[in-house]
Amino acid sequence: LLPISTQAELLTLNRTSLYYIPVEPSEEELRLRHRIYEIDTDRPVSGSRYMTPILRREGWIINRKRVSRCMREMGIAGVCQGPNLSKRDQQHIFAERFWRTIKNEEVYTKEYTSPRDARINIGQLIHRDHHERPHQSLRYHTPAEIYLKGMKPSDPIPVKPKVVIEQVPA
């Protein structure tokens, strides 16, 4: 048998990496990854900037770096829009961005069976966009919180209490 140092040298590996034993992910990490997968399945164009505020609203104590790491390890990549460099007035920018969201997150990712099916699905997207999706321009409030509930962007973000699952001893 060859010594470990010689084996590592032949394999062009660092010797200490041969002793590394991977640690299994915790229950919390598995729940987080499952939730990231659910969000990605619901809105496949979502990236870490979109997912982080949603997870925070659900009670996760998390930053964008951790969400990015989980997405990378899971093989999930959000679709990133390039910058819009033309100079248009502000109202047109918001309208164009809204229609771009509808096209990219709904129309281009689905196959509708009828015009009625398209109306229903687009209506659901618009409802989610206004009532569930945190908007960066509103300091991660939803439009419904600002316009229907009378909140200000400076108000604290409403956070659902995190559900703790107790483990039953075997």
Backbone bond lengths (Angstrom), bond angles and torsions (degrees), N, CA, C in turn:
res aa  C-N    CA-C-N  psi(-1)  N-CA   C-N-CA  omega(-1)  CA-C   N-CA-C  phi
1 L - - - 1.457 - - 1.523 109.83 -
2 L 1.326 113.39 143.56 1.461 119.67 177.26 1.522 109.55 -86.21
3 P 1.314 117.19 147.63 1.468 119.10 174.83 1.529 110.15 -63.22
4 I 1.335 116.30 153.31 1.459 122.69 -179.70 1.530 111.39 -54.61
5 S 1.328 116.95 -42.82 1.471 119.86 -178.32 1.529 110.83 -61.28
6 T 1.333 118.28 -38.19 1.467 121.86 178.55 1.525 110.58 -69.94
7 Q 1.345 116.69 -40.77 1.460 120.70 177.94 1.529 110.35 -60.80
8 A 1.334 116.15 -44.70 1.462 120.92 179.76 1.523 110.42 -63.01
9 E 1.315 116.46 -41.54 1.462 120.78 179.85 1.525 110.73 -63.91
10 L 1.326 117.78 -42.81 1.467 121.65 179.23 1.531 111.75 -64.74
11 L 1.312 116.42 -34.40 1.467 121.24 179.72 1.531 112.72 -87.75
12 T 1.323 116.21 -0.70 1.478 123.85 -174.76 1.527 111.10 51.38
13 L 1.311 115.16 48.06 1.468 122.78 177.02 1.519 109.14 -117.99
14 N 1.316 114.62 153.52 1.453 119.95 172.39 1.535 107.41 -71.29
15 R 1.302 118.01 133.42 1.464 122.34 -176.25 1.526 111.88 -58.24
16 T 1.336 117.67 -39.17 1.468 119.65 -177.66 1.525 112.02 -66.04
17 S 1.345 117.44 -26.90 1.469 119.00 179.87 1.522 111.74 -68.18
18 L 1.320 118.23 -19.65 1.461 120.93 178.00 1.531 112.03 -72.05
19 Y 1.313 117.11 -21.49 1.463 121.46 -179.39 1.528 112.45 -92.82
20 Y 1.343 117.22 -8.54 1.464 121.21 -175.39 1.522 110.96 -68.69
21 I 1.323 116.11 129.98 1.461 122.31 174.60 1.527 106.72 -115.31
22 P 1.340 118.22 116.29 1.461 119.94 -177.51 1.523 112.33 -62.13
23 V 1.330 115.46 146.06 1.464 121.98 179.71 1.523 108.06 -95.93
24 E 1.317 116.46 135.43 1.461 121.39 177.76 1.535 109.22 -67.93
25 P 1.348 118.21 142.80 1.470 120.01 178.64 1.527 111.09 -66.43
26 S 1.325 115.75 147.57 1.473 121.30 179.80 1.525 109.85 -72.54
27 E 1.334 115.97 168.29 1.467 121.31 177.09 1.521 110.19 -60.41
28 E 1.346 116.34 -41.07 1.465 120.44 -179.81 1.527 110.42 -62.85
29 E 1.329 116.92 -42.54 1.471 120.94 178.98 1.523 110.37 -62.63
30 L 1.311 117.47 -40.18 1.465 121.21 178.48 1.528 111.10 -65.61
31 R 1.349 117.29 -41.14 1.465 120.79 177.22 1.526 110.43 -63.60
32 L 1.345 116.52 -41.99 1.463 120.85 178.79 1.526 110.30 -61.07
33 R 1.316 116.90 -47.70 1.465 120.69 -178.92 1.528 110.71 -63.47
34 H 1.316 116.57 -37.10 1.465 120.14 177.62 1.531 109.83 -63.68
35 R 1.335 116.62 -42.71 1.464 120.10 -179.93 1.535 111.31 -66.71
36 I 1.339 117.32 -40.55 1.465 120.84 176.60 1.528 109.75 -60.51
37 Y 1.328 116.11 -41.17 1.463 120.54 178.24 1.532 110.42 -62.38
38 E 1.349 117.17 -41.99 1.464 120.70 178.96 1.528 111.32 -62.05
39 I 1.332 116.62 -44.91 1.471 120.45 179.57 1.521 109.56 -63.00
40 D 1.333 116.80 -43.50 1.465 120.63 -179.70 1.521 110.96 -64.85
41 T 1.322 117.86 -37.77 1.461 121.16 178.68 1.522 110.64 -66.00
42 D 1.333 116.15 -40.00 1.459 121.14 179.85 1.523 111.40 -68.97
43 R 1.340 116.68 -42.33 1.466 121.64 -178.64 1.526 108.50 -134.39
44 P 1.333 117.28 87.05 1.459 120.59 -172.65 1.522 115.02 -62.64
45 V 1.319 118.62 -16.87 1.463 119.70 -179.92 1.525 111.97 -87.46
46 S 1.328 117.60 1.25 1.460 121.54 -176.76 1.519 111.71 -70.85
47 G 1.320 116.07 138.02 1.450 121.67 174.60 1.521 109.78 -113.38
48 S 1.316 115.94 -170.89 1.462 120.33 -177.38 1.533 111.82 -66.23
49 R 1.340 117.67 -31.69 1.480 119.91 178.28 1.522 110.95 -63.90
50 Y 1.312 116.78 -33.49 1.461 121.14 179.54 1.523 111.17 -79.80
51 M 1.331 116.38 -42.12 1.466 120.17 -174.13 1.525 113.33 -72.42
52 T 1.321 117.97 -36.08 1.463 121.11 -174.47 1.529 112.47 -57.18
53 P 1.354 119.59 -51.99 1.471 117.74 179.40 1.523 113.57 -64.64
54 I 1.331 117.62 -31.79 1.470 119.74 177.42 1.525 109.71 -64.34
55 L 1.324 116.75 -46.05 1.465 120.65 179.74 1.529 111.26 -64.29
56 R 1.333 117.06 -38.24 1.473 120.03 177.79 1.517 110.80 -63.75
57 R 1.332 117.44 -40.05 1.463 121.29 178.55 1.524 111.02 -62.71
58 E 1.326 115.84 -29.67 1.466 120.53 -179.95 1.521 112.63 -83.38
59 G 1.344 116.77 1.24 1.458 120.19 176.00 1.519 114.95 101.37
60 W 1.327 118.34 -0.15 1.469 120.60 177.57 1.515 109.25 -74.00
61 I 1.310 117.07 134.42 1.464 121.64 173.43 1.521 104.79 -93.83
62 I 1.337 114.89 100.92 1.460 119.61 -167.87 1.515 110.31 -151.57
63 N 1.325 116.08 151.02 1.464 119.30 174.56 1.528 109.02 -117.36
64 R 1.322 115.59 170.16 1.457 120.84 -176.04 1.530 112.04 -64.14
65 K 1.330 116.41 -33.69 1.462 120.26 -179.59 1.533 111.00 -61.23
66 R 1.330 117.17 -41.42 1.462 120.50 179.55 1.527 111.12 -68.69
67 V 1.343 116.18 -39.98 1.465 119.63 177.50 1.526 109.74 -62.37
68 S 1.337 116.65 -43.80 1.472 120.94 178.77 1.523 111.26 -60.50
69 R 1.329 116.30 -42.99 1.467 120.41 179.79 1.528 110.80 -62.38
70 C 1.331 116.19 -46.53 1.468 120.07 179.50 1.533 110.36 -60.85
71 M 1.333 116.41 -44.63 1.460 120.03 -179.61 1.528 110.47 -61.81
72 R 1.322 116.16 -43.63 1.469 120.64 -179.84 1.533 110.57 -62.34
73 E 1.340 116.88 -45.33 1.464 120.96 -179.37 1.530 111.88 -67.11
74 M 1.342 116.67 -27.81 1.459 121.08 179.20 1.530 111.97 -87.36
75 G 1.329 117.10 -6.61 1.468 120.54 -178.74 1.506 113.06 77.35
76 I 1.337 117.23 25.38 1.459 122.39 179.74 1.524 108.11 -101.60
77 A 1.316 116.36 132.12 1.463 120.58 177.13 1.516 108.80 -132.91
78 G 1.327 117.07 126.49 1.455 121.54 176.19 1.517 109.68 -74.28
79 V 1.326 115.65 156.36 1.457 120.70 177.54 1.511 107.79 -90.82
80 C 1.311 116.16 126.99 1.460 121.15 -175.49 1.518 109.83 -105.60
81 Q 1.315 116.48 127.88 1.453 121.41 175.30 1.512 109.69 -81.11
82 G 1.303 117.07 140.87 1.458 120.78 176.68 1.514 110.39 -73.38
83 P 1.336 117.15 164.60 1.464 119.35 -179.80 1.520 110.84 -69.80
84 N 1.309 115.15 145.62 1.457 121.30 176.69 1.517 106.40 -97.50
85 L 1.327 117.20 106.90 1.453 120.85 -169.72 1.523 114.15 -93.78
86 S 1.331 118.39 -5.34 1.461 118.42 -179.85 1.523 109.34 -76.81
87 K 1.349 115.92 154.30 1.471 120.34 -178.42 1.519 109.90 -100.08
88 R 1.344 116.23 103.30 1.469 122.03 177.24 1.514 108.19 -118.45
89 D 1.336 115.15 165.27 1.458 115.36 178.75 1.522 110.03 -73.53
90 Q 1.344 116.11 159.53 1.465 123.06 -169.60 1.525 113.39 -58.79
91 Q 1.333 118.61 -40.19 1.466 120.52 -178.99 1.524 111.32 -63.26
92 H 1.325 116.42 -41.28 1.453 119.20 179.83 1.527 111.14 -65.66
93 I 1.316 116.50 -35.94 1.458 120.09 179.48 1.525 110.42 -62.29
94 F 1.348 117.33 -45.62 1.464 120.33 -179.74 1.528 111.42 -65.00
95 A 1.334 117.10 -42.12 1.467 120.28 179.08 1.523 110.87 -64.20
96 E 1.330 116.86 -44.63 1.465 120.15 179.63 1.527 111.37 -64.43
97 R 1.324 116.53 -40.00 1.467 120.21 179.18 1.532 110.54 -64.58
98 F 1.344 116.66 -40.13 1.459 121.23 179.43 1.528 110.36 -63.02
99 W 1.346 117.71 -47.04 1.461 120.62 179.45 1.518 111.34 -66.35
100 R 1.335 117.06 -35.53 1.460 120.53 177.10 1.534 109.62 -63.23
101 T 1.345 117.18 -40.52 1.463 121.10 177.30 1.526 110.37 -61.30
102 I 1.315 116.85 -45.72 1.468 120.43 179.67 1.528 110.36 -60.13
103 K 1.324 116.43 -45.53 1.475 118.87 -178.91 1.523 111.67 -66.39
104 N 1.332 117.37 -48.42 1.457 120.57 -173.67 1.522 113.86 -73.87
105 E 1.320 117.56 -34.83 1.466 119.95 -175.74 1.518 113.43 -95.07
106 E 1.326 117.52 -14.77 1.459 118.96 -176.71 1.531 111.86 -127.26
107 V 1.310 117.22 -64.92 1.462 121.38 -170.26 1.526 112.23 -62.23
108 Y 1.336 117.59 -47.39 1.463 120.18 -176.39 1.528 113.23 -75.99
109 T 1.319 118.68 -14.11 1.469 120.67 -176.62 1.524 113.44 -103.89
110 K 1.334 118.07 -1.77 1.469 120.91 -176.91 1.523 110.98 -126.45
111 E 1.309 114.88 157.08 1.457 121.73 170.85 1.525 106.52 -116.52
112 Y 1.322 116.48 115.45 1.455 121.53 -176.71 1.527 110.13 -89.09
113 T 1.332 114.93 146.91 1.460 119.71 178.89 1.522 112.00 -88.57
114 S 1.349 116.18 -20.40 1.464 120.51 -178.88 1.527 108.76 -161.49
115 P 1.344 117.64 165.17 1.464 119.39 174.88 1.536 111.86 -59.28
116 R 1.332 116.90 -34.25 1.471 120.57 177.93 1.532 110.57 -62.86
117 D 1.341 116.81 -42.49 1.459 122.54 178.06 1.533 109.83 -60.82
118 A 1.324 116.74 -41.85 1.477 121.01 177.87 1.526 110.57 -62.69
119 R 1.335 117.47 -45.87 1.477 120.87 179.56 1.516 111.49 -59.90
120 I 1.335 117.23 -43.06 1.467 121.39 -178.98 1.527 110.20 -63.79
121 N 1.331 116.95 -49.01 1.466 120.65 -178.00 1.521 112.59 -65.71
122 I 1.324 117.36 -41.32 1.470 120.29 178.09 1.526 110.01 -66.71
123 G 1.337 116.89 -37.59 1.466 120.57 175.91 1.521 112.29 -61.65
124 Q 1.338 115.91 -40.00 1.471 119.83 177.48 1.519 111.05 -65.59
125 L 1.344 117.19 -39.48 1.468 120.51 177.38 1.527 110.44 -62.48
126 I 1.317 116.68 -44.59 1.472 120.23 -179.63 1.527 109.96 -63.09
127 H 1.330 117.37 -41.58 1.469 120.35 177.76 1.528 110.85 -61.30
128 R 1.348 117.19 -47.84 1.475 120.58 177.93 1.527 110.95 -60.10
129 D 1.342 116.40 -41.12 1.459 120.57 -178.60 1.527 110.81 -62.23
130 H 1.319 117.67 -38.52 1.466 121.27 -177.01 1.521 113.76 -85.74
131 H 1.335 117.99 -30.64 1.466 120.77 -172.44 1.528 115.28 -109.64
132 E 1.340 118.66 -20.61 1.464 120.43 -175.64 1.526 113.82 -120.65
133 R 1.319 117.21 -30.99 1.472 120.70 -173.29 1.521 111.66 -83.66
134 P 1.331 117.77 119.13 1.471 120.28 175.35 1.534 109.40 -69.68
135 H 1.328 115.85 136.74 1.465 120.90 -179.52 1.525 109.08 -107.28
136 Q 1.311 115.82 129.58 1.459 120.82 -178.32 1.524 111.09 -60.56
137 S 1.328 117.23 -38.97 1.465 120.25 -178.48 1.530 112.29 -66.86
138 L 1.333 117.66 -18.53 1.474 122.42 177.85 1.531 110.45 -103.47
139 R 1.311 116.46 23.70 1.471 123.57 -177.09 1.526 111.22 54.37
140 Y 1.304 114.99 44.34 1.467 125.21 175.60 1.528 114.22 67.57
141 H 1.330 116.86 22.13 1.464 121.18 167.05 1.528 107.40 -89.05
142 T 1.329 116.32 160.66 1.464 119.42 172.90 1.527 107.82 -86.41
143 P 1.335 118.72 155.81 1.461 119.86 175.79 1.536 112.41 -57.66
144 A 1.341 116.99 -35.34 1.468 119.95 179.57 1.525 111.45 -63.96
145 E 1.331 117.78 -36.98 1.468 120.26 178.46 1.522 110.73 -64.41
146 I 1.315 116.25 -38.29 1.466 120.74 -177.71 1.524 111.09 -76.29
147 Y 1.343 116.93 -50.57 1.459 120.56 -170.85 1.520 114.25 -89.44
148 L 1.324 118.39 -28.63 1.464 120.00 -178.23 1.529 112.79 -99.67
149 K 1.331 117.13 -35.30 1.462 120.55 -177.98 1.518 112.41 -96.63
150 G 1.338 116.92 -5.47 1.463 120.39 176.87 1.521 114.77 73.38
151 M 1.322 117.52 20.71 1.463 119.43 178.17 1.525 109.72 -77.34
152 K 1.322 115.42 162.08 1.459 122.02 174.76 1.525 107.80 -108.47
153 P 1.353 117.54 151.91 1.464 118.55 177.86 1.532 113.32 -56.18
154 S 1.336 117.17 -25.64 1.471 119.75 -179.66 1.533 112.56 -79.61
155 D 1.346 118.08 -12.00 1.465 120.87 178.28 1.530 109.97 -66.59
156 P 1.350 117.68 152.29 1.467 119.56 178.22 1.523 111.23 -63.83
157 I 1.312 115.06 148.24 1.466 121.61 178.88 1.528 108.73 -73.10
158 P 1.330 118.44 130.10 1.461 119.41 176.08 1.528 110.04 -67.20
159 V 1.316 116.44 130.79 1.472 121.63 -177.74 1.520 108.41 -122.32
160 K 1.336 114.75 129.77 1.463 119.43 174.78 1.515 107.98 -75.28
161 P 1.321 118.90 141.46 1.467 119.42 176.50 1.517 109.91 -63.29
162 K 1.324 115.38 138.60 1.466 120.75 -178.96 1.520 109.53 -71.70
163 V 1.306 114.89 134.59 1.463 120.75 179.05 1.521 108.30 -81.31
164 V 1.315 116.20 125.04 1.453 121.74 177.52 1.512 108.81 -103.32
165 I 1.324 115.72 124.09 1.453 120.10 -179.98 1.527 107.77 -95.81
166 E 1.326 114.95 119.37 1.465 119.22 179.81 1.513 108.68 -83.68
167 Q 1.318 114.79 138.29 1.460 119.66 178.12 1.527 108.98 -91.65
168 V 1.320 114.25 131.33 1.463 120.93 179.95 1.523 107.48 -88.12
169 P 1.349 117.82 125.91 1.451 119.21 178.03 1.518 111.79 -61.00
170 A 1.329 115.58 140.72 1.476 119.97 -178.30 1.508 112.20 -78.04
